[in-house]
Amino acid sequence: MSENRACDLCGLDVGAKPFLLHTPDKQYQFCCEGCRGIYEMLHDIKEATPDNNDNQPKSS
Ligand SMILES: [Zn+2]
């Protein structure tokens, strides 16, 4: 049994409170919000956010 506590982006220890990212595929863990954000961008992951306060209506 090996505990995987490595950040999925940079490989650092995520510590006791990892930043989690849920995808339909699997759950990722990161050492900080920055790593999570970068990973989201790199893999084009859209995490469902229940509280959407985005005041930028997209007009196309
Ligand atoms: Zn990291």
N, CA, C, O and the ligand as a Tripos MOL2 file, in Angstrom:
@<TRIPOS>MOLECULE
protein
  241   239    61     0     0
PROTEIN
NO_CHARGES

@<TRIPOS>ATOM
      1 N           0.8240   -1.2000    0.0000 N.3       1 MET1
      2 CA          0.0000    0.0000    0.0000 C.3       1 MET1
      3 C           0.8590    1.2500    0.0000 C.2       1 MET1
      4 O           1.5310    1.5540    0.9850 O.2       1 MET1
      5 N           0.8330    1.9530   -1.0810 N.am      2 SER2
      6 CA          1.6290    3.1680   -1.1360 C.3       2 SER2
      7 C           0.6980    4.3750   -1.2240 C.2       2 SER2
      8 O          -0.1960    4.4180   -2.0690 O.2       2 SER2
      9 N           0.9080    5.3250   -0.3710 N.am      3 GLU3
     10 CA          0.0890    6.5240   -0.4010 C.3       3 GLU3
     11 C           0.5880    7.4710   -1.4720 C.2       3 GLU3
     12 O           1.7410    7.9040   -1.4610 O.2       3 GLU3
     13 N          -0.2830    7.7770   -2.3750 N.am      4 ASN4
     14 CA          0.0890    8.7060   -3.4200 C.3       4 ASN4
     15 C          -0.2620   10.1180   -2.9910 C.2       4 ASN4
     16 O          -1.4250   10.5150   -3.0460 O.2       4 ASN4
     17 N           0.7220   10.8650   -2.5710 N.am      5 ARG5
     18 CA          0.4810   12.2280   -2.1100 C.3       5 ARG5
     19 C           1.2120   13.2300   -2.9910 C.2       5 ARG5
     20 O           1.5380   14.3340   -2.5550 O.2       5 ARG5
     21 N           1.4610   12.8460   -4.2070 N.am      6 ALA6
     22 CA          2.2060   13.7310   -5.0930 C.3       6 ALA6
     23 C           1.2550   14.5430   -5.9620 C.2       6 ALA6
     24 O           0.2710   14.0290   -6.4940 O.2       6 ALA6
     25 N           1.5770   15.8150   -6.0880 N.am      7 CYS7
     26 CA          0.8160   16.6950   -6.9580 C.3       7 CYS7
     27 C           0.8410   16.1590   -8.3910 C.2       7 CYS7
     28 O           1.9010   15.8060   -8.9080 O.2       7 CYS7
     29 N          -0.3270   16.1000   -9.0250 N.am      8 ASP8
     30 CA         -0.4040   15.5340  -10.3650 C.3       8 ASP8
     31 C           0.2200   16.4370  -11.4240 C.2       8 ASP8
     32 O           0.3730   16.0380  -12.5780 O.2       8 ASP8
     33 N           0.5790   17.6540  -11.0240 N.am      9 LEU9
     34 CA          1.2270   18.5440  -11.9960 C.3       9 LEU9
     35 C           2.7290   18.6260  -11.7540 C.2       9 LEU9
     36 O           3.5240   18.3460  -12.6520 O.2       9 LEU9
     37 N           3.1150   19.0120  -10.5430 N.am     10 CYS10
     38 CA          4.5360   19.2810  -10.2970 C.3      10 CYS10
     39 C           5.2130   18.1920   -9.4710 C.2      10 CYS10
     40 O           6.4400   18.1450   -9.3860 O.2      10 CYS10
     41 N           4.4060   17.3090   -8.8570 N.am     11 GLY11
     42 CA          4.9980   16.1910   -8.1480 C.3      11 GLY11
     43 C           5.3410   16.4680   -6.6960 C.2      11 GLY11
     44 O           5.8710   15.6010   -6.0010 O.2      11 GLY11
     45 N           5.0400   17.6750   -6.2360 N.am     12 LEU12
     46 CA          5.3020   17.9890   -4.8400 C.3      12 LEU12
     47 C           4.2790   17.3110   -3.9280 C.2      12 LEU12
     48 O           3.2020   16.9060   -4.3650 O.2      12 LEU12
     49 N           4.6460   17.1990   -2.6500 N.am     13 ASP13
     50 CA          3.7250   16.6310   -1.6800 C.3      13 ASP13
     51 C           2.5010   17.5340   -1.5390 C.2      13 ASP13
     52 O           2.6280   18.7380   -1.3180 O.2      13 ASP13
     53 N           1.3230   16.9420   -1.6690 N.am     14 VAL14
     54 CA          0.1130   17.7560   -1.6040 C.3      14 VAL14
     55 C          -0.3120   18.0220   -0.1650 C.2      14 VAL14
     56 O          -1.1640   18.8750    0.0840 O.2      14 VAL14
     57 N           0.2710   17.3050    0.7710 N.am     15 GLY15
     58 CA         -0.0060   17.5570    2.1680 C.3      15 GLY15
     59 C          -1.3400   16.9920    2.6120 C.2      15 GLY15
     60 O          -1.9100   16.1180    1.9580 O.2      15 GLY15
     61 N          -1.8300   17.5030    3.7350 N.am     16 ALA16
     62 CA         -3.0420   16.9450    4.3360 C.3      16 ALA16
     63 C          -4.2950   17.4160    3.6220 C.2      16 ALA16
     64 O          -5.3210   16.7360    3.6280 O.2      16 ALA16
     65 N          -4.2030   18.5880    3.0070 N.am     17 LYS17
     66 CA         -5.3850   19.1250    2.3200 C.3      17 LYS17
     67 C          -5.0860   19.4190    0.8590 C.2      17 LYS17
     68 O          -4.8420   20.5660    0.4840 O.2      17 LYS17
     69 N          -5.1070   18.3900    0.0480 N.am     18 PRO18
     70 CA         -4.8150   18.5730   -1.3810 C.3      18 PRO18
     71 C          -5.9430   19.3060   -2.0940 C.2      18 PRO18
     72 O          -7.1020   19.2280   -1.6880 O.2      18 PRO18
     73 N          -5.5990   20.0020   -3.1360 N.am     19 PHE19
     74 CA         -6.6060   20.6270   -3.9940 C.3      19 PHE19
     75 C          -7.0720   19.5670   -4.9890 C.2      19 PHE19
     76 O          -6.2840   19.0490   -5.7810 O.2      19 PHE19
     77 N          -8.3390   19.2620   -4.9350 N.am     20 LEU20
     78 CA         -8.8460   18.1600   -5.7380 C.3      20 LEU20
     79 C          -9.5090   18.6520   -7.0100 C.2      20 LEU20
     80 O         -10.0940   19.7340   -7.0610 O.2      20 LEU20
     81 N          -9.4000   17.8320   -8.0200 N.am     21 LEU21
     82 CA        -10.0560   18.1310   -9.2850 C.3      21 LEU21
     83 C         -10.7620   16.8620   -9.7530 C.2      21 LEU21
     84 O         -10.1320   15.8340  -10.0020 O.2      21 LEU21
     85 N         -12.0640   16.9610   -9.8640 N.am     22 HIS22
     86 CA        -12.8360   15.7860  -10.2410 C.3      22 HIS22
     87 C         -13.1470   15.8000  -11.7320 C.2      22 HIS22
     88 O         -13.6550   16.7860  -12.2670 O.2      22 HIS22
     89 N         -12.8430   14.7230  -12.3720 N.am     23 THR23
     90 CA        -13.2080   14.5700  -13.7710 C.3      23 THR23
     91 C         -14.0170   13.2830  -13.8930 C.2      23 THR23
     92 O         -13.9890   12.4450  -12.9920 O.2      23 THR23
     93 N         -14.7330   13.1230  -14.9930 N.am     24 PRO24
     94 CA        -15.4790   11.8820  -15.1990 C.3      24 PRO24
     95 C         -14.5530   10.6690  -15.1440 C.2      24 PRO24
     96 O         -14.9780    9.5630  -14.8090 O.2      24 PRO24
     97 N         -13.2990   10.8900  -15.4720 N.am     25 ASP25
     98 CA        -12.3270    9.8070  -15.5520 C.3      25 ASP25
     99 C         -11.7870    9.4090  -14.1950 C.2      25 ASP25
    100 O         -11.9070    8.2570  -13.7770 O.2      25 ASP25
    101 N         -11.1890   10.3770  -13.5100 N.am     26 LYS26
    102 CA        -10.5790   10.0980  -12.2180 C.3      26 LYS26
    103 C         -10.4980   11.3660  -11.4050 C.2      26 LYS26
    104 O         -10.9080   12.4390  -11.8460 O.2      26 LYS26
    105 N          -9.9570   11.2220  -10.2020 N.am     27 GLN27
    106 CA         -9.7960   12.3930   -9.3470 C.3      27 GLN27
    107 C          -8.3280   12.7350   -9.2220 C.2      27 GLN27
    108 O          -7.5030   11.8810   -8.8980 O.2      27 GLN27
    109 N          -8.0080   13.9930   -9.4800 N.am     28 TYR28
    110 CA         -6.6250   14.4290   -9.3920 C.3      28 TYR28
    111 C          -6.4250   15.2270   -8.1120 C.2      28 TYR28
    112 O          -7.3700   15.7610   -7.5330 O.2      28 TYR28
    113 N          -5.1710   15.2900   -7.6900 N.am     29 GLN29
    114 CA         -4.8590   16.0730   -6.5060 C.3      29 GLN29
    115 C          -3.6540   16.9590   -6.7750 C.2      29 GLN29
    116 O          -2.7180   16.5670   -7.4710 O.2      29 GLN29
    117 N          -3.6930   18.1650   -6.2100 N.am     30 PHE30
    118 CA         -2.6450   19.1440   -6.4740 C.3      30 PHE30
    119 C          -2.2060   19.8130   -5.1820 C.2      30 PHE30
    120 O          -2.9310   19.8400   -4.1880 O.2      30 PHE30
    121 N          -0.9840   20.3570   -5.2290 N.am     31 CYS31
    122 CA         -0.4100   20.9620   -4.0310 C.3      31 CYS31
    123 C          -0.9420   22.3650   -3.8170 C.2      31 CYS31
    124 O          -0.9160   22.8730   -2.6960 O.2      31 CYS31
    125 N          -1.4240   22.9970   -4.8720 N.am     32 CYS32
    126 CA         -1.9100   24.3570   -4.7420 C.3      32 CYS32
    127 C          -2.9380   24.6410   -5.8290 C.2      32 CYS32
    128 O          -3.0880   23.8810   -6.7860 O.2      32 CYS32
    129 N          -3.6450   25.7650   -5.6520 N.am     33 GLU33
    130 CA         -4.6920   26.0950   -6.6080 C.3      33 GLU33
    131 C          -4.1020   26.4010   -7.9770 C.2      33 GLU33
    132 O          -4.7260   26.1470   -9.0070 O.2      33 GLU33
    133 N          -2.8940   26.9480   -7.9750 N.am     34 GLY34
    134 CA         -2.2410   27.2650   -9.2350 C.3      34 GLY34
    135 C          -2.0160   26.0270  -10.0750 C.2      34 GLY34
    136 O          -2.3060   26.0140  -11.2710 O.2      34 GLY34
    137 N          -1.4950   24.9800   -9.4420 N.am     35 CYS35
    138 CA         -1.2510   23.7330  -10.1610 C.3      35 CYS35
    139 C          -2.5600   23.1720  -10.7140 C.2      35 CYS35
    140 O          -2.6140   22.6780  -11.8410 O.2      35 CYS35
    141 N          -3.5960   23.2550   -9.9130 N.am     36 ARG36
    142 CA         -4.8840   22.7360  -10.3560 C.3      36 ARG36
    143 C          -5.3810   23.5230  -11.5790 C.2      36 ARG36
    144 O          -5.8670   22.9460  -12.5520 O.2      36 ARG36
    145 N          -5.2480   24.8450  -11.5050 N.am     37 GLY37
    146 CA         -5.6990   25.6770  -12.6080 C.3      37 GLY37
    147 C          -4.9370   25.3870  -13.8840 C.2      37 GLY37
    148 O          -5.5200   25.3020  -14.9650 O.2      37 GLY37
    149 N          -3.6380   25.2380  -13.7530 N.am     38 ILE38
    150 CA         -2.8030   24.9590  -14.9280 C.3      38 ILE38
    151 C          -3.1790   23.6140  -15.5360 C.2      38 ILE38
    152 O          -3.2740   23.4760  -16.7560 O.2      38 ILE38
    153 N          -3.3900   22.6410  -14.6840 N.am     39 TYR39
    154 CA         -3.7540   21.3150  -15.1800 C.3      39 TYR39
    155 C          -5.0890   21.3730  -15.9150 C.2      39 TYR39
    156 O          -5.2710   20.7470  -16.9590 O.2      39 TYR39
    157 N          -6.0130   22.1340  -15.3470 N.am     40 GLU40
    158 CA         -7.3170   22.3070  -15.9970 C.3      40 GLU40
    159 C          -7.1500   22.8920  -17.3900 C.2      40 GLU40
    160 O          -7.7610   22.4290  -18.3530 O.2      40 GLU40
    161 N          -6.3040   23.9270  -17.4820 N.am     41 MET41
    162 CA         -6.1000   24.5760  -18.7700 C.3      41 MET41
    163 C          -5.4280   23.6270  -19.7640 C.2      41 MET41
    164 O          -5.8380   23.5270  -20.9210 O.2      41 MET41
    165 N          -4.3970   22.9390  -19.2950 N.am     42 LEU42
    166 CA         -3.6360   22.0640  -20.1720 C.3      42 LEU42
    167 C          -4.5110   20.9710  -20.7720 C.2      42 LEU42
    168 O          -4.3740   20.6110  -21.9410 O.2      42 LEU42
    169 N          -5.4100   20.4530  -19.9450 N.am     43 HIS43
    170 CA         -6.2160   19.3140  -20.3910 C.3      43 HIS43
    171 C          -7.6450   19.7100  -20.7170 C.2      43 HIS43
    172 O          -8.5030   18.8630  -20.9710 O.2      43 HIS43
    173 N          -7.8850   21.0310  -20.7050 N.am     44 ASP44
    174 CA         -9.2040   21.5340  -21.0710 C.3      44 ASP44
    175 C         -10.2960   20.8830  -20.2370 C.2      44 ASP44
    176 O         -11.3050   20.4040  -20.7540 O.2      44 ASP44
    177 N         -10.0640   20.8810  -18.9350 N.am     45 ILE45
    178 CA        -11.0160   20.2700  -18.0200 C.3      45 ILE45
    179 C         -11.9730   21.3330  -17.5030 C.2      45 ILE45
    180 O         -11.5610   22.3900  -17.0250 O.2      45 ILE45
    181 N         -13.2300   21.0320  -17.6090 N.am     46 LYS46
    182 CA        -14.2340   21.9350  -17.0880 C.3      46 LYS46
    183 C         -14.8830   21.3120  -15.8550 C.2      46 LYS46
    184 O         -15.6520   20.3550  -15.9480 O.2      46 LYS46
    185 N         -14.5550   21.8730  -14.7220 N.am     47 GLU47
    186 CA        -15.1600   21.3580  -13.5010 C.3      47 GLU47
    187 C         -16.4760   22.0850  -13.2620 C.2      47 GLU47
    188 O         -16.5560   23.3100  -13.3620 O.2      47 GLU47
    189 N         -17.4850   21.3190  -12.9520 N.am     48 ALA48
    190 CA        -18.7980   21.9090  -12.7180 C.3      48 ALA48
    191 C         -18.7800   22.7400  -11.4470 C.2      48 ALA48
    192 O         -18.5070   22.2360  -10.3580 O.2      48 ALA48
    193 N         -19.0750   24.0240  -11.6080 N.am     49 THR49
    194 CA        -19.1190   24.9010  -10.4330 C.3      49 THR49
    195 C         -20.5690   25.2900  -10.1570 C.2      49 THR49
    196 O         -21.2110   25.9440  -10.9790 O.2      49 THR49
    197 N         -21.0780   24.8860   -8.9980 N.am     50 PRO50
    198 CA        -22.4730   25.1470   -8.6510 C.3      50 PRO50
    199 C         -22.7640   26.6420   -8.5050 C.2      50 PRO50
    200 O         -23.8490   27.1150   -8.8430 O.2      50 PRO50
    201 N         -21.7680   27.3730   -7.9940 N.am     51 ASP51
    202 CA        -21.9730   28.7940   -7.7710 C.3      51 ASP51
    203 C         -21.2730   29.5880   -8.8610 C.2      51 ASP51
    204 O         -20.0760   29.8610   -8.7670 O.2      51 ASP51
    205 N         -22.0030   29.9510   -9.8720 N.am     52 ASN52
    206 CA        -21.3980   30.6250  -11.0040 C.3      52 ASN52
    207 C         -21.6470   32.1240  -10.9320 C.2      52 ASN52
    208 O         -22.7300   32.6030  -11.2660 O.2      52 ASN52
    209 N         -20.6420   32.8470  -10.4970 N.am     53 ASN53
    210 CA        -20.7810   34.2970  -10.3660 C.3      53 ASN53
    211 C         -20.1050   35.0390  -11.5110 C.2      53 ASN53
    212 O         -19.6710   36.1810  -11.3630 O.2      53 ASN53
    213 N         -20.0290   34.3860  -12.6180 N.am     54 ASP54
    214 CA        -19.3530   35.0010  -13.7420 C.3      54 ASP54
    215 C         -20.2460   36.0390  -14.4040 C.2      54 ASP54
    216 O         -21.2620   35.7070  -15.0140 O.2      54 ASP54
    217 N         -19.8530   37.2890  -14.2750 N.am     55 ASN55
    218 CA        -20.6660   38.3660  -14.8470 C.3      55 ASN55
    219 C         -20.1700   38.7920  -16.2170 C.2      55 ASN55
    220 O         -20.1380   39.9770  -16.5480 O.2      55 ASN55
    221 N         -19.7910   37.8120  -16.9910 N.am     56 GLN56
    222 CA        -19.3070   38.1410  -18.3190 C.3      56 GLN56
    223 C         -20.0750   37.3430  -19.3670 C.2      56 GLN56
    224 O         -19.6420   36.2740  -19.7970 O.2      56 GLN56
    225 N         -21.1980   37.8730  -19.7590 N.am     57 PRO57
    226 CA        -22.0130   37.1850  -20.7740 C.3      57 PRO57
    227 C         -21.2700   37.0890  -22.0820 C.2      57 PRO57
    228 O         -20.7350   38.0800  -22.5790 O.2      57 PRO57
    229 N         -21.2370   35.9110  -22.6320 N.am     58 LYS58
    230 CA        -20.4950   35.7190  -23.8690 C.3      58 LYS58
    231 C         -21.3910   36.0490  -25.0540 C.2      58 LYS58
    232 O         -22.4200   35.4110  -25.2750 O.2      58 LYS58
    233 N         -20.9870   37.0330  -25.7890 N.am     59 SER59
    234 CA        -21.7270   37.3740  -26.9940 C.3      59 SER59
    235 C         -20.9210   36.9530  -28.2030 C.2      59 SER59
    236 O         -19.8090   37.4310  -28.4260 O.2      59 SER59
    237 N         -21.4780   36.0770  -28.9570 N.am     60 SER60
    238 CA        -20.7340   35.6060  -30.1120 C.3      60 SER60
    239 C         -21.4590   36.0000  -31.4030 C.2      60 SER60
    240 O         -20.9850   35.6900  -32.4960 O.2      60 SER60
    241 ZN          1.8770   21.2330   -7.6230 Zn       61 ZN61
@<TRIPOS>BOND
     1     1     2 1
     2     2     3 1
     3     3     4 2
     4     3     5 am
     5     5     6 1
     6     6     7 1
     7     7     8 2
     8     7     9 am
     9     9    10 1
    10    10    11 1
    11    11    12 2
    12    11    13 am
    13    13    14 1
    14    14    15 1
    15    15    16 2
    16    15    17 am
    17    17    18 1
    18    18    19 1
    19    19    20 2
    20    19    21 am
    21    21    22 1
    22    22    23 1
    23    23    24 2
    24    23    25 am
    25    25    26 1
    26    26    27 1
    27    27    28 2
    28    27    29 am
    29    29    30 1
    30    30    31 1
    31    31    32 2
    32    31    33 am
    33    33    34 1
    34    34    35 1
    35    35    36 2
    36    35    37 am
    37    37    38 1
    38    38    39 1
    39    39    40 2
    40    39    41 am
    41    41    42 1
    42    42    43 1
    43    43    44 2
    44    43    45 am
    45    45    46 1
    46    46    47 1
    47    47    48 2
    48    47    49 am
    49    49    50 1
    50    50    51 1
    51    51    52 2
    52    51    53 am
    53    53    54 1
    54    54    55 1
    55    55    56 2
    56    55    57 am
    57    57    58 1
    58    58    59 1
    59    59    60 2
    60    59    61 am
    61    61    62 1
    62    62    63 1
    63    63    64 2
    64    63    65 am
    65    65    66 1
    66    66    67 1
    67    67    68 2
    68    67    69 am
    69    69    70 1
    70    70    71 1
    71    71    72 2
    72    71    73 am
    73    73    74 1
    74    74    75 1
    75    75    76 2
    76    75    77 am
    77    77    78 1
    78    78    79 1
    79    79    80 2
    80    79    81 am
    81    81    82 1
    82    82    83 1
    83    83    84 2
    84    83    85 am
    85    85    86 1
    86    86    87 1
    87    87    88 2
    88    87    89 am
    89    89    90 1
    90    90    91 1
    91    91    92 2
    92    91    93 am
    93    93    94 1
    94    94    95 1
    95    95    96 2
    96    95    97 am
    97    97    98 1
    98    98    99 1
    99    99   100 2
   100    99   101 am
   101   101   102 1
   102   102   103 1
   103   103   104 2
   104   103   105 am
   105   105   106 1
   106   106   107 1
   107   107   108 2
   108   107   109 am
   109   109   110 1
   110   110   111 1
   111   111   112 2
   112   111   113 am
   113   113   114 1
   114   114   115 1
   115   115   116 2
   116   115   117 am
   117   117   118 1
   118   118   119 1
   119   119   120 2
   120   119   121 am
   121   121   122 1
   122   122   123 1
   123   123   124 2
   124   123   125 am
   125   125   126 1
   126   126   127 1
   127   127   128 2
   128   127   129 am
   129   129   130 1
   130   130   131 1
   131   131   132 2
   132   131   133 am
   133   133   134 1
   134   134   135 1
   135   135   136 2
   136   135   137 am
   137   137   138 1
   138   138   139 1
   139   139   140 2
   140   139   141 am
   141   141   142 1
   142   142   143 1
   143   143   144 2
   144   143   145 am
   145   145   146 1
   146   146   147 1
   147   147   148 2
   148   147   149 am
   149   149   150 1
   150   150   151 1
   151   151   152 2
   152   151   153 am
   153   153   154 1
   154   154   155 1
   155   155   156 2
   156   155   157 am
   157   157   158 1
   158   158   159 1
   159   159   160 2
   160   159   161 am
   161   161   162 1
   162   162   163 1
   163   163   164 2
   164   163   165 am
   165   165   166 1
   166   166   167 1
   167   167   168 2
   168   167   169 am
   169   169   170 1
   170   170   171 1
   171   171   172 2
   172   171   173 am
   173   173   174 1
   174   174   175 1
   175   175   176 2
   176   175   177 am
   177   177   178 1
   178   178   179 1
   179   179   180 2
   180   179   181 am
   181   181   182 1
   182   182   183 1
   183   183   184 2
   184   183   185 am
   185   185   186 1
   186   186   187 1
   187   187   188 2
   188   187   189 am
   189   189   190 1
   190   190   191 1
   191   191   192 2
   192   191   193 am
   193   193   194 1
   194   194   195 1
   195   195   196 2
   196   195   197 am
   197   197   198 1
   198   198   199 1
   199   199   200 2
   200   199   201 am
   201   201   202 1
   202   202   203 1
   203   203   204 2
   204   203   205 am
   205   205   206 1
   206   206   207 1
   207   207   208 2
   208   207   209 am
   209   209   210 1
   210   210   211 1
   211   211   212 2
   212   211   213 am
   213   213   214 1
   214   214   215 1
   215   215   216 2
   216   215   217 am
   217   217   218 1
   218   218   219 1
   219   219   220 2
   220   219   221 am
   221   221   222 1
   222   222   223 1
   223   223   224 2
   224   223   225 am
   225   225   226 1
   226   226   227 1
   227   227   228 2
   228   227   229 am
   229   229   230 1
   230   230   231 1
   231   231   232 2
   232   231   233 am
   233   233   234 1
   234   234   235 1
   235   235   236 2
   236   235   237 am
   237   237   238 1
   238   238   239 1
   239   239   240 2
@<TRIPOS>SUBSTRUCTURE
     1 MET1         2 RESIDUE 1 A MET
     2 SER2         6 RESIDUE 1 A SER
     3 GLU3        10 RESIDUE 1 A GLU
     4 ASN4        14 RESIDUE 1 A ASN
     5 ARG5        18 RESIDUE 1 A ARG
     6 ALA6        22 RESIDUE 1 A ALA
     7 CYS7        26 RESIDUE 1 A CYS
     8 ASP8        30 RESIDUE 1 A ASP
     9 LEU9        34 RESIDUE 1 A LEU
    10 CYS10       38 RESIDUE 1 A CYS
    11 GLY11       42 RESIDUE 1 A GLY
    12 LEU12       46 RESIDUE 1 A LEU
    13 ASP13       50 RESIDUE 1 A ASP
    14 VAL14       54 RESIDUE 1 A VAL
    15 GLY15       58 RESIDUE 1 A GLY
    16 ALA16       62 RESIDUE 1 A ALA
    17 LYS17       66 RESIDUE 1 A LYS
    18 PRO18       70 RESIDUE 1 A PRO
    19 PHE19       74 RESIDUE 1 A PHE
    20 LEU20       78 RESIDUE 1 A LEU
    21 LEU21       82 RESIDUE 1 A LEU
    22 HIS22       86 RESIDUE 1 A HIS
    23 THR23       90 RESIDUE 1 A THR
    24 PRO24       94 RESIDUE 1 A PRO
    25 ASP25       98 RESIDUE 1 A ASP
    26 LYS26      102 RESIDUE 1 A LYS
    27 GLN27      106 RESIDUE 1 A GLN
    28 TYR28      110 RESIDUE 1 A TYR
    29 GLN29      114 RESIDUE 1 A GLN
    30 PHE30      118 RESIDUE 1 A PHE
    31 CYS31      122 RESIDUE 1 A CYS
    32 CYS32      126 RESIDUE 1 A CYS
    33 GLU33      130 RESIDUE 1 A GLU
    34 GLY34      134 RESIDUE 1 A GLY
    35 CYS35      138 RESIDUE 1 A CYS
    36 ARG36      142 RESIDUE 1 A ARG
    37 GLY37      146 RESIDUE 1 A GLY
    38 ILE38      150 RESIDUE 1 A ILE
    39 TYR39      154 RESIDUE 1 A TYR
    40 GLU40      158 RESIDUE 1 A GLU
    41 MET41      162 RESIDUE 1 A MET
    42 LEU42      166 RESIDUE 1 A LEU
    43 HIS43      170 RESIDUE 1 A HIS
    44 ASP44      174 RESIDUE 1 A ASP
    45 ILE45      178 RESIDUE 1 A ILE
    46 LYS46      182 RESIDUE 1 A LYS
    47 GLU47      186 RESIDUE 1 A GLU
    48 ALA48      190 RESIDUE 1 A ALA
    49 THR49      194 RESIDUE 1 A THR
    50 PRO50      198 RESIDUE 1 A PRO
    51 ASP51      202 RESIDUE 1 A ASP
    52 ASN52      206 RESIDUE 1 A ASN
    53 ASN53      210 RESIDUE 1 A ASN
    54 ASP54      214 RESIDUE 1 A ASP
    55 ASN55      218 RESIDUE 1 A ASN
    56 GLN56      222 RESIDUE 1 A GLN
    57 PRO57      226 RESIDUE 1 A PRO
    58 LYS58      230 RESIDUE 1 A LYS
    59 SER59      234 RESIDUE 1 A SER
    60 SER60      238 RESIDUE 1 A SER
    61 ZN61       241 GROUP 0 **** ****
